[in-house]
Structure formats: C-alpha cells, structure tokens
Amino acid sequence: GSTSAIPENINYYKITILNATGITTLDMTKFDVGQNIPNPFDQKTKIIYTTPTASTMMLSVYNVLGRLMYQTKFQSEKGYNSYELSATNFPAGIYMYSLSNGKTSITKRMIITGR
C-alpha cells in the first residue's frame, strides 16, 4: 500500500531571513539570541531573541575596549521577542551586545556606521 505524509505543525522554531546576510534560526524552547538586524546600521537595529518563559532581561552594550556604553533592564514575553536599539548615543564603531536572562548571557557583535 501507499503511505501518505501527515502534515505536522512545528511552532517552536522561527526562521528570520536577513537582508542578504543569511538566515537566523532561533529555538523557541530555550533562551537564544539572534544577530541584530540590520547589521551594520546607522539609525536603529533590532535584537531578536527567544525565551521559554516571561522574564526580566538585561541588555548591555560594550565598546571594543570592553567599556560598558549602555545598559537597560526590561520585561520579555514568552517566545519570540525583539528589542530596538537606537544608534543615537553611540559613535561609529564595533560593539558587543550581551543579552542576559539572569542565568545565561549571550553576546554578539554589531557595527554602527557613520551617520
């Protein structure tokens, strides 16, 4: 006999297609941080992340010398989230951003271009 495929919905992954820079897959079942979009940027960028429970997040931005340039705490919802960061208070350069849920920190690199 023939077997037919049964469609199955998978709702714990989100695929984000970045502008000509590749694809980020975030696991909705755990704390995960994606690359900021767009990157490099000159105005605003979005940091996307997932978290298995609603929690308090801390975002820290460091310059290449490791100096803390910006820090904020905010509440996140369970699942897929994004945080919009403005380049207004940062000179052009390379930065590291670190997102923490209180237990784990994930750090990525971002580039702010001249305005």
C-alpha positions in Angstrom: 0.0 0.0 0.0 0.9 3.6 -0.2 1.8 5.8 2.8 0.8 9.4 2.8 2.7 12.1 4.7 0.8 13.7 7.6 1.4 17.5 7.8 2.8 18.4 11.2 2.9 21.9 12.6 6.2 22.9 14.3 5.8 26.1 16.3 8.9 26.2 18.4 11.3 27.5 15.7 11.3 30.9 14.0 13.3 31.5 10.8 14.3 35.1 10.1 15.7 35.9 6.7 18.2 38.7 7.0 18.8 41.2 4.2 21.4 39.3 2.0 23.4 38.2 5.1 21.9 34.7 5.7 19.3 33.1 7.9 19.0 33.0 11.7 17.1 30.1 13.3 16.0 30.7 16.9 14.9 27.9 19.1 11.6 28.9 20.9 12.1 26.3 23.6 15.2 28.0 25.1 16.9 31.3 25.6 18.5 32.2 22.3 19.7 35.5 20.8 20.0 36.2 17.1 22.2 38.6 15.2 20.9 42.2 15.2 19.1 43.3 12.0 20.3 45.3 10.2 24.0 45.0 10.9 25.9 47.2 10.2 23.4 50.0 10.9 23.4 53.8 11.3 20.0 54.6 12.8 18.2 51.7 14.5 18.6 48.0 14.8 16.5 45.1 16.2 18.0 42.5 18.5 15.8 39.4 18.2 15.7 36.7 20.9 13.6 33.9 22.3 12.9 32.9 25.9 10.9 29.9 27.2 9.3 32.0 30.0 8.4 35.6 30.5 11.4 37.1 32.3 13.4 40.2 33.1 16.2 40.7 30.5 19.3 42.9 30.8 20.9 44.3 27.6 24.5 45.6 27.9 26.5 47.2 25.1 30.3 47.3 25.3 32.8 49.1 23.0 35.8 47.2 21.7 37.8 48.1 24.8 35.2 46.4 27.0 33.8 49.6 28.4 30.1 49.5 29.2 28.4 52.0 27.0 24.7 51.3 27.6 22.6 49.1 29.9 18.9 48.5 30.4 16.5 46.1 32.0 13.1 45.2 30.5 10.4 42.6 30.6 10.1 40.0 27.9 7.2 37.8 26.9 7.5 34.0 26.5 8.6 33.1 23.0 9.8 35.4 20.2 10.8 38.9 21.2 12.8 41.9 19.8 14.4 44.9 21.3 15.0 48.1 19.2 18.3 49.8 19.8 19.0 53.3 18.6 22.5 54.3 17.4 21.9 57.9 18.5 24.1 57.7 21.6 26.9 55.7 20.1 29.8 56.8 18.0 30.5 54.8 14.8 32.4 51.6 15.6 32.3 48.0 16.6 30.4 46.9 19.7 29.4 43.8 21.6 25.9 43.4 22.8 25.1 41.0 25.6 21.6 39.9 26.5 21.1 38.1 29.8 18.0 36.5 31.3 19.6 36.4 34.8 21.1 32.9 34.4 22.6 32.9 30.9 24.3 35.7 28.8 24.6 35.5 25.0 27.0 38.0 23.3 27.1 39.1 19.7 28.9 41.7 17.7 27.4 44.7 15.9 28.7 47.5 13.8 27.5 51.1 13.8 28.4 53.0 10.7 29.0 56.8 10.4 25.9 59.0 10.0 
